[in-house]
Amino acid sequence: MKFHWYLSRIMTLSALTISSTQASSDQKTTLDFQAAQQTILQVVQQMPDETAKSSAGKGLPAIVPETKAAEAKKLTSYHQRSNSYATNPDSDPPRYVRRLSDIGVEAFKDVTWLEIGLESRMRYEHRHNDIRRIEGGNDDPFFLRQRAWIGIKEILDPFRFAVEFQDSRVYNNRFVSTDQERNEYDLLNAYGELYFKKALGADDRGNDRPVRFRVGRMAYETTDRRFIARNEWRNTTNTFEGFRLNLGREANDWELDLFGMQPVRRLQTKFDEANDNLWFFGGIGTLRKWSDIATLQTYYMGQKQTGDPNGFTATNRLDREIHMPGFRVYGKASNILDFDVSYNHQLGFSGPNRVDAHGYTIEVGKTFDHAWKPRIALFYGYASGDKNPNDNVDNRFDRFFGFARPWSADHYVIYENLKSPKIRFEFSPTQKLGFEVGYGAYWLASSKDRMFDILDGNISNTIKDPGFNRDRTGQSGDFGGHAFEGRIRYQATSRISTILGYTHFTAGEFVKNRIAATSCATLHKHPCTDQRSGNTDFLYFEVLISLL
């Protein structure tokens, strides 16, 4: 595995020609970001706007029409995207990656075997009285994330490989940096694979059904992103080390994805390393035979953890084993409604406690026949929480390595101990401009369990959890609060997209009572919580630049 890392570092540096300064033996290499940012802007300004070219089909999350090539591919592919909010996995390789032949340079028009990508993202956030913290007031961080990809396919078949580099940094932050914000100069992907294009023949529409075996470091998304996700919103990215075996591919009428992996620990200023105490494994079967009506996914996922006596959290120090069978079905009921439904049950043990938990999601939506493509959607999500902290049964649902933000734009809740109805409306007046507004409310499934990410309860591997986000007596109530959120997306060019967003959260009884119970005036010791209403404001502006 070390060979992959060192080889990929050399290739990435060669591709980016980024100047670096020598690092000490226990620190990552630091980059000259001012020079890098100037280079990015110069290259983008010099390159022509090619919205209509074939590269747009895998471009930024834009509001642009699909190309003729993409439309032709749809005629044979069985794959149908879900209309539910934020549940479609990123492509493999990611959207910012291009074949060298597709970047619009005549000299490279025949180089179809080399894939490259360069991406830069900058985001400013303003948070007022953020309830993720025990301290109130304002926080105004700037986030920078740089990515680069290089991959070889077809020319050396069946052998292929790819490397993806990422550098994540945060500036002007008031609070201590965490591994959700900072992960300097590291690798998301560094794998080799064997790809047998026609190993299983072809499906009824003539799509080759390949077999692919991939080994190394991998960052990817699958199903509805609720259990395995790259977490694109976050400044850092989930990744794993292990293997994947795929029978079939996305275009086929059926596909089987088998995996066994160790999650990678994000070390903010050192090279990341696999978590040797935890294995994540499973299999996902997808049936697309009748995808014009419905796509069915059935799966099994599991985790096995050997307790680490030196683990940062109490959970890290436990022997744990969780098994989760589940299913998802999504599609359209003619042109009347679209739907996306899932159910998952978890069994096993966590330390001395037996695990018995479940979660489900339901979304139905309607897209109206209008030039602005207005869509309204209703959503309900449920995840069980621990009913009784003293009964030796753990009922808290585990989201594994899934996304967080679509549950709560300000990241106060995730897919655990939750009952959440939502309504969302979106429309696109032009191909480049889109609006989204939504309203959601959050109840705890169990008033005796925690509200995940409030009052320093989840400062990952950085600050010890003071336990303020849980009331084991249940007397703080079960209503977390409700939120209004809005977002405006504008695609300035085919390579530059921008997002302006705002969320206002109004605290419910649980949040208000936890702030009161843990306030400095009540505890008379540290750590303690600033006394405040619990209402918060979150404003952000993001620019995403793809250079190719």
Disulfide bonds with the S-S distance in Angstrom:
Cys520-Cys528 2.00
